[in-house]
């Protein structure tokens, strides 16, 4: 007699215990927003409106007193929105999630609780392996604004702030050029009938350069863009919609353009001063009273003559050329920049509640996951590993 093959074993046919999915225990979502220690940093990550929206989505928000003053948001504004105002940093850093603009200082690293979540800028060029090691020792999970990336390659924070910087560079240069009290030539940035238009040279082709070129063109200036990326030059041409002068970076052509221009805006980074794209000899040949806006000064600078300045004393004159070399231009427009950051970060925070914990949210949201550079004290960013020599861990293998 042939043996009958059954699809199930004897054990599988016996009554089994019912297995129910365990309900996830929802963690408390508590955010602490400290006041920035750097006097030149006037921005804040959350506006009162965002605070109110987050409270409606099960968050608790603690704001350090005075944190929003630089952006013209008072403690009363935040209190009326539902946030709890605290007077000391020690109270803020007891919160499991810390949301701030600038990277933690050594003082703040000592205050933050182990296993906390930090959402802030990293500014990797300024950091050392010793600094990252201090964060690692605290077993912190860190998310950097500049690393957050959408699936289509869009960098929401970097690109939005780049847009602000590019437009600001043109507006600031216009103000400097018109002010004869600060060595300006009394010129108007624009195109008035019968008057030669302002000439602007943009060195670079990133989001800042793109925004600067577009803004200057719309104001009626004659714009020349220099970059070694043909693809990005073509992108800028298409964005502007009208033909503009564009060229790869060739010293002879670039020097001629600088000699004739009224404003030069540099966005190209350099590792050392000797590697600067625009040498001192090229600056010497520029017109008296012309303007240099070096927006990449915090990452080496485009111009060899650039020196770090601040919002209190933003300019200096060298070789009869006005230099504006402030590293944190968005903070000059602190309220606009704060609104911009808040609008980007708040939707991510709201989404995280649906996953029960921030860890689950990171696991399931690719955009935010790309922003993580430390996960429970483990380096998950390849760039940090390459630059600072800290062991890299694939976040998908540890989360």
Steps between C-alpha positions, in 0.01 A plus 500: 500500500639838397584743782305825485707817528336763717599868470520532881692305762326332795633770733364776277151346512493504880334802671747787537521794737356815347771757425386859516704801393614687806391859512799734478560701812490860393792701632463855622612756245662781695709766324734748664597814307800681657607858448800514266831587670651668194398868512499512117249215479154656528289223346278243672377167358135526602259791464206541743260376229706182457508452878120517511471252212741256666307518828188394310702198383596370847827689546614686810723800428742670738654832390787670679410855595619748236565233234278674244589863572751520211221406258250736665306222675440574869467256790133606516452396136627151580314479830170589331574236234521241781874461559646490850761774552798399715779719630805274493683290243519216752120465484498510119768233464300256713265465202547180291490696170708816455426727204739788431671692222875476563703190592536430871782678680720308746299659781174373348643151439564477874136595568324270251373169638645172366286332231332830409401597146661815357367678191723788391758608244833314505731731301740213442782717363533661845495176701780270615510130579527596871172692476316209334650262758342703781159452339573130448587457869156638591340240267295776338296462182579806286319629193661777291282748312740505207488119451120467483423404142176423317477199267540721192832639630350826629671629815217696665699693762816553293312608188254728680773676697708516181213685338499753785880545485502548121228765505652665807844522335352713221295719735794556738733589214241745368488670839880519526543625145255787550642619833772759438560527877650149500715534186213409265471667158144627536376263228151355472476127434269471204445604142390859447441622143803689372722383789739203464374205711685369804743219415507201733735202488390178674771240562339162563193307391345357817158596637636828641658600168184399315285715729740796483514491118122478471440785747759728337357436152148577616625831643640591159871441561732359236610164643798277421524153656823298525512131592674183387169311492348532152193311621434755778572797273242364259256457789543866602449612138171306482387631839557865405333451165709763322850453358770615743879491482632175644846347488720238652758638743786624284731750666525738205122525442423515872757776562351711219150456642616597851675812367172623350249390763339701780422195717664158532322221689699186584346168608788258428662335802875452542703288741775758551549868424757415230233294318257793475357538149547878498859596582610826661650616167156468340337702781763777464382552139135553598344847481521732800183477709389167355347240733604146594245274672676180609219272619732199531733669750419240768621221269824655376364782283503577128724808526856490630456846657196399708513518879229383738263779613175507700160668500617779732792594275425329169737676258859608448681666210805343339661619175214756479249216475224460760494146644192349668600169661236410759467120535140481621300719262158336574524622860489857366144419394431301815120499497474396133765230551326375816167476316677312221664247735186456706292429190747231391555326836145506640347256246774245576431533874126452448559189288722348771205478744322251275786251548482498880866591550769703329704185443215342302456820302869504404473136399205567270577845358783497248532880482554539873712186515747662259532787748621270778876514551512338845261229616525414870865603489589318177621697197265440208637760259758400240627858454584528872685171473702619200585844640547424871593131491216385727371147438198492270191289573223444246187634671284235331693229685464650848162667506 
